[in-house]
Amino acid sequence: MVSALLATFLVVPLFLISFWASVLLILLFILVVLGILGHSIYDAYRTADRINRGEAAFTRKSRLFWVPASVYVLVIAMMAAILLIGPVPPAEGHADAIPETPVPTTATTPAAPDTQRTEFFDLFLTEDDLPADYAPPRYKLIPESELSPTMREFGADVGFVEFFSEDPAPKPGDLVISQKLITFPEGNATKMVDSDYETYSIGRNEVLDPPAIGENSAAFKLIGRDRNATEDHIHYVITFSQYDIYEMFVTVGPDPDYELLEDLAVKAAAKIP
C-alpha cells in the first residue's frame, strides 16, 4: 500500500518534468511490489501447508485484502490515463512558442564571415528589398546563449539577425520583422526546418502553406502576447533551408503582413547561389 500510494503521488509530477524519471519510479515500484508479492506468496504457501496438516485453522479472507487490491487498480488506471493523455501542452494563449525578436538598441554590423564561398552578408536583404516606408535594416550577431536548444543540438555555427521596421529606432510593441541566418553542418539545416513543425504546431497556432523556396520550408501563424503588450497579437514565421544555411523570418508586433513576410523570404532565398 505504501509503495502504491507513493508511486501514485510522485509519478504524475515526475512525468511532467522528465519521462525517464517517471519510468525509473515505475520500475522501482514494480520491483518493490514484486518483492512484497513474492514474500506474500511464500507466506500463503506455508500457511496453507499448515492448514492442510491440521496445524492451523482456516477462518476467512481478511478484509484488509481489498485495501491493497483497490490501490493497485487505482494506480494502474492512473498510469493508463497518463500514457493516454501525455505531457501537458503550453497553456493556451501564452506566447511560449513564439520566437522572441529583441529590438536592437544599437545598429551594429560585425565583420562578415564567409560560407559556401559567398560573403555572408550578401545573403541578407538590403534596403532596396524593403517597402519604401521601411528604415534601413540593422544587424546583430547571435551569441550562442541566444540560440535555441535545438539549434545547439544540430550544431549551429555562425548566426546573425537582421531587423526591419518603419521606425529607425523601434520601441517594444512596434511591428518588427527579423531575418535570422544561421549555418549548420551538412544536412542539419533541413533537420532544423523539420523541427520547426514540432516547435510551432501547438496550441492555437496554425500551420500555413509555405512558399516553395529552398530545399525545405515551413510557415506558421502564431497567436500570442508580446512582452509588455496588453492583448494578443498575430505573428507569422517562415523558415527555409538551402545547403548548410537556415533562415527564419519572424513578425513581432501588431498588424503583421504575411504577404510582405513571404515576399521577403522569397527574395532572401533567391540570393543564395
MOLIN-V47092 format. One record per residue. N is the residue number from 0. RES is the residue in one letter. PHI is phi in whole degrees, -180 to 180 (none if undefined). OMEGA is omega in degrees with one decimal (none if undefined). NEAR is the number of other ideal C-beta (glycine too) atoms within 12 Angstrom. Layout:
((N;RES;PHI;OMEGA;NEAR) (N;RES;PHI;OMEGA;NEAR))
This chain:
((0;M;none;-179.0;21) (1;V;-63;179.8;15) (2;S;-62;-178.5;26) (3;A;-64;-179.0;31) (4;L;-67;178.3;21) (5;L;-62;179.2;20) (6;A;-63;-178.9;34) (7;T;-63;-176.3;30) (8;F;-78;-174.6;18) (9;L;-98;-172.2;25) (10;V;-68;-178.1;35) (11;V;-68;178.2;24) (12;P;-64;178.1;17) (13;L;-67;-179.9;24) (14;F;-64;-179.7;27) (15;L;-73;179.2;17) (16;I;-91;-177.3;15) (17;S;-150;178.9;15) (18;F;-62;-176.3;17) (19;W;-71;176.1;12) (20;A;-65;178.5;18) (21;S;-68;177.4;27) (22;V;-63;178.7;19) (23;L;-62;178.8;18) (24;L;-64;180.0;30) (25;I;-64;178.7;30) (26;L;-63;177.6;16) (27;L;-62;178.8;20) (28;F;-62;-179.6;31) (29;I;-63;179.4;22) (30;L;-63;179.3;16) (31;V;-64;-178.7;21) (32;V;-64;178.2;26) (33;L;-62;177.2;15) (34;G;-63;179.9;15) (35;I;-66;-179.5;20) (36;L;-65;177.9;19) (37;G;-62;176.8;14) (38;H;-65;-179.8;14) (39;S;-65;178.9;18) (40;I;-62;179.3;14) (41;Y;-64;178.6;14) (42;D;-65;179.1;14) (43;A;-64;179.1;18) (44;Y;-63;-179.4;14) (45;R;-65;179.9;16) (46;T;-65;178.8;19) (47;A;-62;178.4;15) (48;D;-63;178.1;15) (49;R;-67;178.4;15) (50;I;-65;-178.7;15) (51;N;-65;179.7;13) (52;R;-90;176.4;11) (53;G;78;179.7;9) (54;E;-86;178.4;12) (55;A;-149;-179.0;13) (56;A;-106;176.6;11) (57;F;-86;180.0;15) (58;T;-103;179.1;9) (59;R;-165;179.2;8) (60;K;-67;-179.9;10) (61;S;-69;177.5;14) (62;R;-66;178.6;11) (63;L;-66;179.2;13) (64;F;-58;-173.8;15) (65;W;-78;179.9;13) (66;V;-68;177.6;16) (67;P;-66;177.9;22) (68;A;-61;178.3;18) (69;S;-66;179.3;18) (70;V;-64;179.1;25) (71;Y;-60;179.2;25) (72;V;-63;179.5;16) (73;L;-63;-179.0;21) (74;V;-64;179.6;30) (75;I;-62;179.4;22) (76;A;-65;179.9;16) (77;M;-68;178.5;26) (78;M;-63;178.2;25) (79;A;-64;179.4;13) (80;A;-65;179.8;16) (81;I;-64;-179.3;27) (82;L;-66;-180.0;18) (83;L;-76;-176.5;10) (84;I;-78;-178.7;14) (85;G;80;-180.0;12) (86;P;-62;178.9;18) (87;V;-71;178.4;15) (88;P;-73;177.3;18) (89;P;-56;-178.5;20) (90;A;-58;-178.4;14) (91;E;-63;178.5;17) (92;G;95;177.8;20) (93;H;-86;-175.1;19) (94;A;-102;-176.8;30) (95;D;-61;-174.9;21) (96;A;-88;-176.8;32) (97;I;-83;179.4;35) (98;P;-65;-177.2;35) (99;E;-76;177.2;26) (100;T;-118;-177.9;36) (101;P;-67;177.4;23) (102;V;-81;-177.4;30) (103;P;-69;179.6;28) (104;T;-86;178.5;13) (105;T;-133;179.1;15) (106;A;-87;-179.4;19) (107;T;-125;177.0;16) (108;T;-129;-179.0;19) (109;P;-68;177.6;21) (110;A;-62;-174.9;13) (111;A;-85;173.9;18) (112;P;-75;-176.9;21) (113;D;-114;176.8;15) (114;T;-143;-179.0;28) (115;Q;52;179.2;23) (116;R;59;177.5;13) (117;T;-122;176.9;21) (118;E;-59;-173.0;15) (119;F;-55;-175.0;30) (120;F;-77;172.8;24) (121;D;-68;-179.7;21) (122;L;-85;179.0;39) (123;F;-82;174.8;38) (124;L;-71;179.0;36) (125;T;-116;-179.8;20) (126;E;-61;179.0;17) (127;D;-68;-179.8;13) (128;D;-83;-174.2;26) (129;L;-94;171.4;26) (130;P;-59;-173.8;21) (131;A;-61;-175.7;9) (132;D;-89;-179.8;14) (133;Y;-94;179.2;27) (134;A;-77;176.6;23) (135;P;-57;-178.7;22) (136;P;-70;177.7;33) (137;R;-128;-174.0;33) (138;Y;-118;175.9;30) (139;K;-154;173.8;27) (140;L;-70;177.1;27) (141;I;-94;178.4;32) (142;P;-70;-177.7;16) (143;E;-59;-178.6;16) (144;S;-66;-179.7;12) (145;E;-96;174.5;21) (146;L;-77;178.4;28) (147;S;-70;177.8;27) (148;P;-57;179.2;14) (149;T;-66;178.4;26) (150;M;-62;178.4;34) (151;R;-66;179.1;20) (152;E;-62;-179.2;15) (153;F;-85;173.2;29) (154;G;81;179.2;23) (155;A;-53;-176.1;33) (156;D;-101;-179.6;28) (157;V;-94;-179.8;30) (158;G;-151;175.4;39) (159;F;-134;175.8;37) (160;V;-127;179.7;37) (161;E;-117;-176.1;41) (162;F;-114;175.6;41) (163;F;-126;176.1;44) (164;S;-161;177.4;32) (165;E;-74;179.7;24) (166;D;-89;178.0;20) (167;P;-58;178.3;21) (168;A;-127;-176.0;18) (169;P;-63;178.6;28) (170;K;-105;175.0;19) (171;P;-55;-177.1;22) (172;G;105;176.3;21) (173;D;-78;177.1;27) (174;L;-74;179.2;35) (175;V;-131;174.0;39) (176;I;-110;179.3;44) (177;S;-126;174.1;44) (178;Q;-123;176.2;43) (179;K;-96;179.7;41) (180;L;-132;-173.7;44) (181;I;-133;176.3;39) (182;T;-100;-178.6;34) (183;F;-131;170.0;33) (184;P;-60;-174.4;21) (185;E;-54;177.9;17) (186;G;90;-174.9;18) (187;N;-83;176.0;27) (188;A;-65;177.2;38) (189;T;-66;177.1;26) (190;K;-63;179.3;26) (191;M;-65;176.9;43) (192;V;-64;178.3;37) (193;D;-60;-179.1;24) (194;S;-70;179.4;27) (195;D;-62;178.8;40) (196;Y;-63;178.1;24) (197;E;-71;-176.4;19) (198;T;-76;-169.9;28) (199;Y;-105;-179.8;38) (200;S;-96;-178.4;23) (201;I;-131;174.9;27) (202;G;57;-177.9;24) (203;R;-90;-178.7;26) (204;N;-69;-176.6;33) (205;E;-129;176.7;20) (206;V;-84;-178.7;22) (207;L;-105;173.0;27) (208;D;-73;-176.4;14) (209;P;-76;173.1;31) (210;P;-65;-177.8;28) (211;A;-81;-177.8;16) (212;I;-131;177.1;29) (213;G;65;177.4;32) (214;E;-82;-178.7;26) (215;N;-153;-178.4;30) (216;S;-147;179.9;35) (217;A;-152;179.8;37) (218;A;-147;-176.1;36) (219;F;-144;170.4;38) (220;K;-111;-176.7;30) (221;L;-110;175.1;39) (222;I;-123;-178.8;27) (223;G;-167;-175.5;35) (224;R;-115;176.3;27) (225;D;-70;176.0;34) (226;R;-62;-179.4;18) (227;N;70;178.1;15) (228;A;-89;-178.6;20) (229;T;-103;179.8;10) (230;E;-146;179.8;15) (231;D;-70;176.4;19) (232;H;-126;171.6;28) (233;I;-90;176.8;29) (234;H;-126;176.6;41) (235;Y;-123;177.4;42) (236;V;-133;172.3;45) (237;I;-129;176.9;48) (238;T;-128;175.3;47) (239;F;-156;180.0;39) (240;S;-133;175.3;37) (241;Q;-150;-175.8;31) (242;Y;58;-179.8;26) (243;D;-99;-174.0;32) (244;I;-105;175.5;43) (245;Y;-120;179.1;49) (246;E;-125;178.3;49) (247;M;-131;174.7;47) (248;F;-110;-175.5;48) (249;V;-135;169.4;40) (250;T;-104;175.6;40) (251;V;-133;-178.3;39) (252;G;124;-174.7;35) (253;P;-78;172.7;20) (254;D;54;178.4;17) (255;P;-75;-178.7;33) (256;D;-115;-177.8;23) (257;Y;-66;-180.0;28) (258;E;-62;176.6;17) (259;L;-66;179.6;26) (260;L;-61;178.7;39) (261;E;-64;178.8;29) (262;D;-63;178.9;23) (263;L;-66;179.3;38) (264;A;-64;178.6;42) (265;V;-65;178.3;26) (266;K;-64;-179.6;27) (267;A;-67;179.5;40) (268;A;-64;-179.3;34) (269;A;-69;179.9;20) (270;K;-80;-180.0;28) (271;I;-84;-176.6;30) (272;P;-70;none;14))
